[in-house]
Amino acid sequence: MLADDNNPQPNSNSKPTFLRRVFSVFIKAAVLLMLLFIFDKLLPSISQQTQSFVMAKWQQLSLLQQELPTENSLPSPLPAQHLTDTWGAARSQGRSHEGIDIFAKRGTPIQATTQGIVSKVGENTLGGRVVFIIGPGGAGHYYAHLEDYADISPNDWVNTGDIIGYVGDSGNAKGTPPHVHYGIYINGSAVNPYPLLQKPES
C-alpha cells in the first residue's frame, strides 16, 4: 500500500481508526445524554434552591445599603390602634422595656412596618411566639407575644403592610390583655421605636 503524501506511514489503519473515532463519539454522546437526563430531573430543585439563596443574599446586601428608619417614617404594625410610649418602663428581674406594647383584640392581624427579610419565626421564653425581620440599614424589627404566625418562613421577603402574625399574649405576657410588643434593634442595640412610628390620626 502506498504511503500518503502528507503521512510517510502506510494508511493501513485508517479504517479502524475512523471506526474507533465514531464509536468514541457515540459513547460520549450517550454519556452526555444520560447526564442531561439526570440533571433534567435534579436541576429544577437544585436551581430553585440556588436561586432562592442568591436572591436572599442580594436582597440582604440591598437592604444594608438603604437608609435606617427616621422619625415618623414607619407605619404602625397595628395602624388603627392608639400608640403609647412604653419604652424603658420597668419590667421583672430589673429589666427595662425594650420596645412598645400596642394593644388590640386577640387575633388582630399584625402588619410588617417595613420591607425586609424574615430572620426568625419561632418562640422564646419572654416573647413567646415571635417574628424578627431585617429591614433597611440592617435594622431588626421584633414582633412578640403573637397568638399565631401568618404564612411566613425564615428567608422570606416581606413588604411593608404584609401580615406577619396575629395579636396574642404568648410568652411572659400570658394572662395580660392581648398586644404586640414591637422593638427595633440597630447594630444589636435596642432603640425606642415610638418616635419612628407614624401616629394614627385621632
N, C-alpha and C positions, 0 to 999 in steps of 0.2 A: 504494500500500500504506500502511495506517495505521501510525502510529508507536505503539510500545509505551508504556504509561502510565509505566513506570519508565525508559524509554530514549527520549529525544527523536529518536533517529535511526531511520530506517526499518529494519525487520527483514529486509531483503532478503538479508543474508549469513548468516543463522542456520544454514541447512542446510550450506553449505560449511564454516563454522566448526566445526560439530558433527562433520563427517566428518574434518576435519583433526585434531581432538582425538582421535577414535577411532584414527586412523592413527598419531598420535604415541604414544598409549598402547600400541598394538600393537608399534611399533618398540622402545619402551623395554622392554616385557615380553620381546621376543625377545632384545634385548641382555643383559638380566638373566639370562635362562635360559641364554644362551651362556656368560656369565661364571660362573654357578653350575656349569655342566658342566665348565668348565676348572678351577675351583677344587676341584671334587669329585675331579678326577684328581690335582691337585697338593697339596692340603691335607694328605692323610694324612702324607706325608713331611715337609712343612714343619711341620705341627703336632707331629709326633713330635720333630723336632729342637728346636723351640722349647720343648716340654715338658721334654725332657732337659736343656736349657741352664738353664731356670728352676729345675728340681728340683735340679740340681747347685749352683747359686748359693744356693738356700735351705738345702741341706744344709751347705754351706760356712759360712754365717752361723750356723747352728745349732751346728756344731762349735766355732766360735770362742767361743761363749758358755758352753761346757761347761768343766768343771774339767780342769786338767792332770793327768797321771798322778802318783800319790803312791806312797810306799813299799809294796812288795808288792801293788800294785793290778793289775798286768798279768800275764796268763798267759804262759808261755814260748812262743816260736814253735815249739819242739820239746819238748812237755810231758814226754815220757818221758826226756829226756836230762839228764845232770848239768850243772849250771851252774858255771862258774869265772869269777871276776872278772879278766878280762884287760885291763880299761880302763887306758890310759896306758902299756902296755908299749911298748918301743922298736920302731920299725919303720925300714925303709930310708929313706935320704935325710933322716935326722934327724927323721922324723915320729914321733908317738906314736899309739898305738892308740885311735881314737875310737869305741869300741864294745866288744862282747864277741864271742868266737867260740864257737859251740856246735857240737860235733862229732857227726856221725851218719852212718849208712850212706848212700852215694850214692843219690839218688832218694827219700829220705825226705821226705814232704810237710811243707812249712813252713806254719804257721798264722799268720794275722793276729793280732797281740797286742791289737788294738783295732778298733773300728768306725772307718770313715773313708772318704775319697775317694782313689782311686788317682791319684797325681800323675804317676808315671813308671813305664813298663815298658820297659826298654831296656838299653843297655850303656854302660859307661865303662871307662877304662883300668885303674883299680885294682880296682874292684868286679866287673868282668866283667858278667854278667847281673844286673841289679838291679831291685828294686821299691821305690818310695817312696810312702808313704801319709800323707796329712794326717789326723791324729786329733783328739780333743777338745783344746780350748785352742790349736789350731793347731800342736801338736807334730808334727814329722816323724818317721816311723818308716821306717828304712832297712834293707833286706834285701839282702845282696850275696853274690857267688860262687855264684849259683844254677846248677844244671845245666840247668834249663828253667823256663819260666813255667807257671802254671796258666792257665785260660781267662779272663784279665782284660785290661782295656784302660784307658788313662787316662780319668778322669772316672767310672769305675765306682764304685759304692758297695760296700764290703765290710763284713761284720760280724765281730766277734770270733770267731776259730776257723775262719774261711773259709780254704781252701787257696789260697795265692797263688803258690806255686812249689815247687821241689824242690831238695834239698841237692846241692851240687856243689863244684867247685874252679875256677870260671871266673875270669878276670881275673888279677891278680897272685898268686892262690892256686894257680895251676896246679902240679900235682905234690905239693901238700900233702894231708894227709888231708881228705876231704870235710867241709865245715862250712858254716854260715851265719854271716856277720858281721851282727850286729844292732846298729844305732845309733839313738839318739834325738837329735833336734835341736829346741831350744826357742829361739825368736827368732833362729834362724840359727846358734846355738852348740851344739856337741856337749855332751851331758851323759851321765854314766855310767848306762847302763840297768840295771846289775846290781841296785842296791838297789830298783828299781821293779818287778822281776820276781818273781813267786811262785816259790819254790823247790820242786822235786818232793820228795815225801816219800821218805826213804831207807829 
